[in-house]
Amino acid sequence: MRLRFLTAGESHGKALVIIVEGLPAGLPVTAEQIDRQLVRRMQGHGRGARMKLEQDRVEWLAGIRAGETLGSPIAMLVPNRDWANWEDVMAADGAPGDLRRRRVTRPRPGHADLVGVLKYDRVDARDILERASARETAARVAAGALARRLLEEFGVEIGSHVVSLGGVRAISPSPLPIPLNETADRSPVRVLDSKAEAEIVARIDAAKRDGDTLGGEIEVVARGVVLGLGSHTSWDRKLDGRLAGMLMSIPAVKGVEIGMGFDAARRKGSEVHDPIEADAAGAPVAGPRGGFRRLSNNAGGLEGGMTTGEPLVVRVAMKPISTLMSPLKTVDLSTGEAANAQSERSDVTAVPAMGVIAEALVALVLADAMLEKFGGDSLGELRRNFDGYVAGLGRRWSELRAAGEVKTPEP
């Protein structure tokens, strides 16, 4: 992998820390561009009280000077505003064992609590849940915002929208609006269907009254992705596998599909595969799709583990959040007796926010694939390599026609 990132920090710790390595020197970037994505992650009907408390802002620690990347590792910090209320609980030199406040001994079904306590030989599940919390995704959104900036330099636009939530499926317009986020972010639940929006909001409100939670699905679309990222040659270079693995790492995500996805398994091949034609009248010409286009995009922009130049389309399914205000049955680890699961401050749903997180992770995978394909220590070098590749896609056909190996269609 050319692009690497690492996050550290607990949900109620002092801060989240992010290190991103591999971005070329000379990429213009501002804290405001990172903050914009962090704010988007915090929005959406059904979020908990913490979203009103936190106002995530990034602080540069290293790797940026005068508004540009230096080519060295980039370090960022996102403070937790609630730290003051948790310092005695989370401090590195805090009280040990049963003297700690806010101990968690009643693990929540569906969460990392019980397995984590057993695996890591802990007695307080807070040692597990603090890192397993989706709060960590704020760090990944910050890392993804840097990757998004790199992709924007090459004409890539990434957006997302909610396609279902709480059992309500939205009917999305075709074609989707461009830019996608400009429209989706106007909706409190990030759907493109006003009728479905009203029903989803009502179901979220009902679930909140019942002390319950809701899951759903989002769709990420990346436009302007050049043909040829990824590879068919080895399993770990296939871009669809890299995307699926990254997206499945989001807390509470239980499924990922690309393009037509699981629906393709229920159809005939003639109803699934995308017919190909020259991208313009006559012979193929230069362009990020290599001079060709698909008449449909059921493959979701990926064939053989490689991008086709068509929009990349990925859907992600999220289960309901496992922290319930009307808790399920569990066992109290301190007594061994039956009990109700612990309740922590949480959301009714985080599906709209999950779309923003998924955008960030798609950006990280695509930026890594761009750097793998084109290389370069500086943005200028990367751009020259990219431009040469795209131009070469067109020259291929003109050179073959000049040699008489490809016939130019008659008008």
C-alpha positions in Angstrom: 0.0 0.0 0.0 1.3 3.4 -1.0 -1.0 5.5 1.3 -1.2 4.5 4.9 -3.1 5.9 7.8 -3.2 5.2 11.5 -5.7 6.5 14.2 -5.4 6.5 18.0 -7.7 7.7 20.7 -10.7 6.7 22.8 -14.3 7.9 22.6 -14.0 9.9 25.9 -10.2 10.4 25.8 -8.5 13.7 25.4 -8.4 13.6 21.6 -8.2 11.6 18.5 -4.9 11.5 16.7 -4.5 10.7 13.0 -1.3 10.1 11.0 -1.4 9.9 7.2 1.7 8.9 5.2 2.2 8.8 1.5 0.6 11.9 0.1 2.8 13.8 -2.4 4.4 17.1 -1.6 2.6 20.3 -3.0 -1.0 19.3 -2.4 -2.9 22.4 -1.3 -5.0 21.7 1.8 -6.7 23.8 4.5 -8.1 22.9 7.9 -11.4 24.2 6.8 -11.6 21.5 4.1 -11.0 18.8 6.7 -13.5 20.5 9.2 -16.2 20.6 6.5 -16.2 16.8 6.3 -16.1 16.4 10.1 -19.2 18.6 10.4 -21.0 16.6 7.8 -20.3 13.4 9.8 -22.0 14.9 12.8 -25.3 15.8 11.1 -28.5 13.8 10.5 -31.8 13.3 12.2 -31.5 10.7 14.9 -28.1 11.5 16.2 -27.5 11.6 20.0 -26.8 14.4 22.4 -23.0 14.1 21.9 -23.3 15.5 18.4 -24.7 18.7 20.0 -21.8 18.8 22.4 -18.9 18.1 20.0 -17.8 20.6 17.4 -15.0 18.7 15.7 -12.1 20.8 14.4 -8.8 19.5 13.2 -5.4 20.8 14.5 -2.3 20.3 12.3 0.6 18.8 14.2 3.0 17.9 11.3 3.4 17.5 7.6 1.7 20.8 6.4 3.4 24.1 5.8 2.1 27.3 4.2 -1.1 25.4 3.1 0.6 22.6 1.3 1.7 19.0 2.1 5.4 18.5 2.5 5.5 14.8 1.4 6.3 13.8 5.0 3.8 12.1 7.3 0.9 14.3 8.2 -0.3 14.3 11.9 -3.6 15.7 12.9 -5.5 16.0 16.2 -9.2 16.3 16.8 -9.9 17.2 20.5 -12.8 15.7 22.4 -14.7 18.6 24.0 -16.2 16.2 26.6 -12.8 15.3 28.0 -13.2 17.6 31.0 -16.2 15.5 32.2 -14.3 12.2 31.8 -10.7 13.1 32.8 -10.8 11.2 36.1 -12.3 8.2 34.3 -10.0 8.0 31.3 -6.8 9.5 32.6 -3.7 7.3 32.0 -2.8 7.6 35.7 -6.4 7.3 37.0 -7.7 5.1 39.8 -7.3 1.4 39.2 -9.8 -1.4 39.1 -13.0 -1.0 41.1 -12.1 2.5 42.2 -12.9 3.8 38.7 -16.1 5.6 38.0 -18.4 4.6 35.2 -17.3 1.0 35.0 -19.1 -1.2 32.5 -19.8 -4.7 33.7 -23.0 -5.4 31.8 -22.0 -6.1 28.2 -24.3 -4.9 25.4 -25.5 -7.6 22.9 -24.2 -6.8 19.5 -21.3 -4.7 20.7 -17.6 -5.6 21.2 -18.0 -5.5 25.0 -18.1 -9.2 26.0 -15.8 -10.6 23.4 -13.3 -7.8 24.0 -13.3 -8.3 27.8 -12.6 -12.0 27.3 -10.0 -11.7 24.6 -8.0 -8.9 26.3 -8.5 -10.2 29.9 -10.2 -7.1 31.2 -12.7 -6.7 34.0 -14.2 -3.4 32.9 -15.7 -3.3 29.4 -15.0 0.4 29.2 -11.5 -0.6 28.3 -13.0 -2.2 25.1 -15.9 0.1 24.2 -14.0 3.3 24.3 -11.9 2.2 21.3 -14.6 0.2 19.6 -16.9 3.3 19.7 -17.8 4.8 16.3 -16.2 8.0 17.7 -13.0 6.7 16.0 -14.6 7.2 12.6 -14.1 11.0 13.1 -10.4 10.3 12.7 -11.0 8.3 9.6 -13.1 11.1 8.1 -10.2 13.5 8.7 -7.8 11.1 6.9 -10.3 10.6 4.1 -10.7 14.4 3.7 -7.0 14.5 2.8 -7.4 11.7 0.3 -10.5 13.5 -1.2 -8.3 16.6 -1.7 -5.9 14.6 -3.8 -8.6 13.0 -5.9 -10.2 16.4 -6.5 -7.0 17.5 -8.2 -7.8 14.8 -10.8 -11.5 15.5 -11.3 -12.9 12.9 -9.0 -16.1 13.7 -7.1 -17.4 11.5 -4.3 -20.8 11.7 -2.8 -23.4 9.5 -1.0 -27.0 9.2 -0.2 -29.3 7.1 2.0 -31.2 4.5 0.0 -33.1 2.9 2.9 -33.5 3.5 6.7 -35.7 1.9 9.2 -37.3 -0.3 6.6 -38.3 2.6 4.4 -36.7 2.5 0.9 -36.2 5.8 -0.9 -36.8 6.1 -4.7 -33.8 7.9 -6.0 -33.9 10.0 -9.2 -32.2 8.8 -12.3 -29.7 10.2 -13.1 -28.5 11.2 -9.7 -27.8 14.9 -9.1 -24.3 16.2 -9.7 -22.7 17.1 -7.3 -24.5 14.5 -5.2 -23.8 15.8 -1.7 -25.1 19.2 -2.5 -28.6 17.7 -2.8 -28.3 14.9 -0.2 -27.0 17.1 2.6 -30.1 19.3 2.4 -32.2 16.4 3.7 -32.1 15.7 7.5 -31.7 12.0 6.7 -29.7 12.5 3.4 -32.3 10.9 1.1 -33.2 12.1 -2.4 -36.9 11.2 -2.0 -39.1 13.8 0.0 -41.9 11.3 0.6 -39.5 8.7 2.0 -37.8 11.4 4.0 -41.0 12.2 6.0 -41.6 8.5 6.7 -38.0 7.9 7.8 -38.1 10.9 10.2 -41.3 9.6 11.7 -39.8 6.1 12.2 -36.7 7.6 13.8 -38.9 9.6 16.2 -40.9 6.5 17.0 -37.8 4.4 17.7 -36.5 7.1 20.0 -39.7 7.0 22.0 -39.4 3.2 22.2 -35.8 3.3 23.3 -34.9 1.4 20.1 -32.5 1.9 17.2 -32.6 1.7 13.4 -30.3 0.5 10.6 -30.2 1.1 6.9 -28.3 1.3 3.6 -26.3 4.0 1.9 -24.9 4.3 -1.6 -21.5 6.0 -2.4 -20.9 7.2 -6.0 -17.4 8.3 -7.2 -17.4 10.1 -10.6 -14.4 10.8 -12.8 -12.3 7.9 -11.7 -9.8 7.0 -14.4 -9.8 3.5 -16.1 -7.3 1.0 -14.8 -6.9 1.5 -11.0 -6.5 -1.8 -9.3 -5.4 -5.0 -11.0 -6.7 -8.5 -12.0 -3.3 -10.1 -11.4 -3.4 -10.9 -7.6 -6.2 -11.2 -5.1 -4.9 -8.4 -2.9 -4.6 -5.9 -5.7 -8.3 -6.2 -6.8 -9.9 -2.9 -6.1 -13.3 -4.3 -5.3 -11.8 -6.5 -2.5 -9.9 -3.5 -1.1 -13.0 -1.4 -1.1 -15.1 -4.1 0.5 -12.5 -4.7 3.2 -12.2 -1.0 4.1 -16.0 -0.4 4.2 -16.6 -3.5 6.3 -14.3 -2.0 8.9 -16.9 0.7 9.7 -18.5 -0.1 13.1 -22.0 -1.8 12.7 -21.5 -2.4 8.9 -22.7 -5.9 8.0 -22.7 -5.9 4.2 -21.2 -4.3 1.1 -22.2 -4.6 -2.6 -20.8 -3.1 -5.7 -22.9 -2.1 -8.7 -25.9 -4.4 -9.1 -24.5 -6.5 -6.2 -26.6 -9.3 -4.9 -29.4 -8.7 -7.3 -27.0 -9.8 -10.1 -27.1 -13.3 -8.6 -30.8 -13.5 -9.4 -30.6 -12.5 -13.1 -29.4 -13.9 -16.4 -26.1 -12.8 -17.7 -27.7 -10.9 -20.6 -29.5 -8.8 -18.0 -26.4 -8.1 -15.9 -23.3 -7.4 -18.1 -22.8 -3.9 -19.5 -22.6 -3.6 -23.4 -19.6 -1.7 -24.7 -19.3 0.9 -27.4 -16.8 3.6 -28.6 -17.0 6.7 -26.4 -17.6 8.9 -29.4 -18.8 8.6 -33.0 -16.2 6.6 -34.9 -13.0 5.1 -33.5 -12.0 5.3 -29.8 -10.3 8.5 -28.7 -8.3 9.6 -25.7 -10.0 9.9 -22.4 -10.1 8.6 -18.8 -12.3 5.7 -20.1 -9.8 4.7 -22.7 -12.1 5.7 -25.6 -15.0 3.4 -24.6 -18.1 3.5 -22.5 -20.7 1.1 -21.1 -24.3 1.4 -22.1 -25.2 0.6 -18.5 -23.3 0.4 -15.3 -24.5 -2.7 -13.5 -20.8 -3.5 -12.7 -20.6 -0.4 -10.6 -17.5 0.9 -12.3 -15.4 -2.2 -11.7 -14.5 -5.2 -13.8 -11.8 -7.8 -13.0 -10.8 -5.8 -10.0 -10.1 -2.7 -12.0 -11.9 0.6 -12.6 -13.6 0.9 -15.9 -13.9 4.7 -16.0 -17.6 4.5 -15.3 -18.9 5.9 -12.0 -17.9 3.7 -9.1 -21.1 2.7 -7.2 -20.9 1.0 -3.8 -23.7 0.3 -1.3 -23.2 -0.3 2.4 -25.6 -1.9 4.9 -25.5 -0.9 8.6 -27.2 -2.8 11.4 -29.1 -0.9 14.1 -26.8 0.5 16.8 -26.3 -1.9 19.6 -26.7 0.6 22.5 -30.5 0.6 23.4 -32.2 2.8 25.8 -34.6 -0.1 26.4 -31.7 -2.6 26.9 -31.7 -6.3 26.1 -30.8 -9.1 28.6 -27.2 -9.8 29.5 -25.0 -11.1 32.3 -23.4 -8.8 34.9 -19.7 -9.7 34.8 -19.2 -8.6 38.4 -21.8 -10.9 39.8 -22.5 -13.5 37.2 -26.2 -12.8 37.5 -28.7 -11.9 34.8 -29.1 -8.2 34.2 -30.1 -5.6 31.7 -27.3 -4.4 29.4 -25.5 -1.1 30.1 -26.9 2.0 28.5 -24.5 4.6 27.1 -25.2 7.9 25.4 -25.9 7.0 21.8 -27.8 7.6 18.6 -31.1 6.3 17.4 -29.5 5.9 14.0 -26.2 6.9 12.4 -27.0 5.8 8.9 -26.8 9.3 7.3 -23.4 9.8 9.0 -22.3 6.4 7.9 -22.6 7.7 4.3 -20.0 10.4 5.0 -17.7 7.9 6.7 -18.0 5.5 3.7 -17.2 8.4 1.3 -14.0 9.0 3.3 -12.9 5.3 3.2 -13.7 5.1 -0.6 -11.5 8.2 -1.0 -8.7 6.5 0.9 -8.8 3.4 -1.2 -9.0 5.3 -4.5 -6.2 7.7 -3.5 -4.0 4.8 -2.6 -4.8 3.1 -5.9 -3.9 6.4 -7.8 -0.6 6.6 -6.0 0.1 2.9 -6.7 -0.7 3.4 -10.4 1.0 6.7 -11.1 3.5 7.3 -8.2 5.3 10.6 -7.7 6.9 12.4 -4.8 5.2 15.7 -5.7 1.8 16.6 -7.0 3.4 17.8 -10.2 5.1 14.5 -10.8 1.9 12.6 -10.1 0.0 14.8 -12.5 2.6 14.4 -15.3 2.4 10.6 -14.9 -1.4 10.7 -14.9 -1.7 13.0 -17.9 0.8 10.8 -19.8 -1.2 7.7 -19.1 -4.5 9.2 -20.2 -2.9 10.6 -23.4 -1.4 7.2 -24.0 -4.8 5.6 -24.0 -5.8 7.7 -27.0 -2.4 7.3 -28.8 -2.8 3.6 -28.7 -5.7 3.7 -31.2 -4.2 6.3 -33.5 -0.9 4.4 -33.7 -2.7 1.1 -34.4 -4.8 2.8 -37.1 -1.7 4.3 -38.7 -0.1 0.9 -38.8 -3.3 -0.5 -40.5 -4.0 -2.8 -37.6 -7.3 -1.1 -36.8 -9.7 0.1 -39.5 -11.3 3.5 -39.1 -15.1 3.2 -39.5 -16.5 4.8 -42.6 -18.7 7.9 -42.1 
